[in-house]
Amino acid sequence: MSRLVVTRPRQDCDMLRQYRLIADDEFAYSIRRGQSIDIDPPRGRHCLVAAIDWGRSTSITIELSQGQQLRLEVSSNDKGW
């Protein structure tokens, strides 16, 4: 079984809101500030996007093989004032 670990660091930006993880054009998970989630997706190719309100990340395509573990981090690129 393949495994995907997605982590969101503790940033001040967007601290009260959850990011939505969209996998293969369907809502998959929500992730809060400072949280990590473990996902057991089927092996193969998947397209992932993180979204909040009207903002979205660029999509990333991953290819998971049997027994593979992949770690991703989602965060804001807003550095503040």
C-alpha positions in Angstrom: 0.0 0.0 0.0 1.3 3.5 -0.9 1.2 6.3 1.6 1.1 10.1 1.2 1.8 12.3 4.2 0.7 16.0 3.9 1.9 18.5 6.5 0.9 22.1 7.0 3.3 24.2 9.1 2.2 26.6 11.9 2.1 29.9 10.0 0.3 33.1 11.1 -1.2 33.5 7.7 -4.5 31.7 7.2 -4.3 30.5 10.8 -8.0 30.2 11.4 -8.9 28.6 8.1 -8.5 25.1 6.7 -6.9 24.3 3.4 -8.8 21.9 1.1 -6.8 19.2 -0.6 -8.2 18.3 -3.9 -7.1 15.0 -5.5 -8.0 14.2 -9.1 -10.5 17.1 -9.3 -12.5 15.9 -6.2 -12.4 17.2 -2.6 -10.3 14.8 -0.6 -9.3 16.2 2.8 -9.1 19.3 5.0 -5.9 20.2 6.8 -5.5 22.7 9.6 -2.6 24.8 10.7 0.1 22.7 12.3 -1.6 19.4 11.2 -0.2 16.4 9.3 -2.5 13.9 7.7 -1.7 10.4 6.4 -3.5 9.3 3.2 -3.5 5.9 1.7 -4.2 6.6 -2.0 -4.4 3.9 -4.5 -1.1 3.5 -6.5 -0.8 5.3 -9.8 -0.9 8.8 -11.0 -2.7 11.5 -9.1 -3.1 15.3 -9.5 -3.1 17.3 -6.2 -4.1 20.9 -5.5 -4.4 22.8 -2.2 -7.1 25.5 -2.0 -8.4 28.1 0.4 -11.2 30.5 -0.5 -10.5 31.7 -4.0 -6.8 30.8 -3.9 -5.3 27.6 -5.2 -1.8 26.2 -5.5 -0.5 25.1 -8.8 -1.3 21.4 -9.4 1.3 18.8 -8.8 1.2 15.3 -10.4 2.5 12.5 -8.4 3.1 8.8 -9.3 2.8 6.4 -6.4 4.0 2.8 -6.6 3.3 -0.1 -4.3 4.8 0.5 -0.8 6.1 4.0 -1.7 5.8 6.8 0.9 5.8 10.5 -0.3 5.8 13.6 1.9 4.4 16.9 0.9 4.0 20.3 2.6 1.3 22.8 1.9 1.8 26.4 3.2 1.1 30.0 2.3 3.5 31.9 0.2 2.4 35.2 1.9 5.3 36.4 4.0 3.4 39.3 5.6 4.5 42.8 6.0 
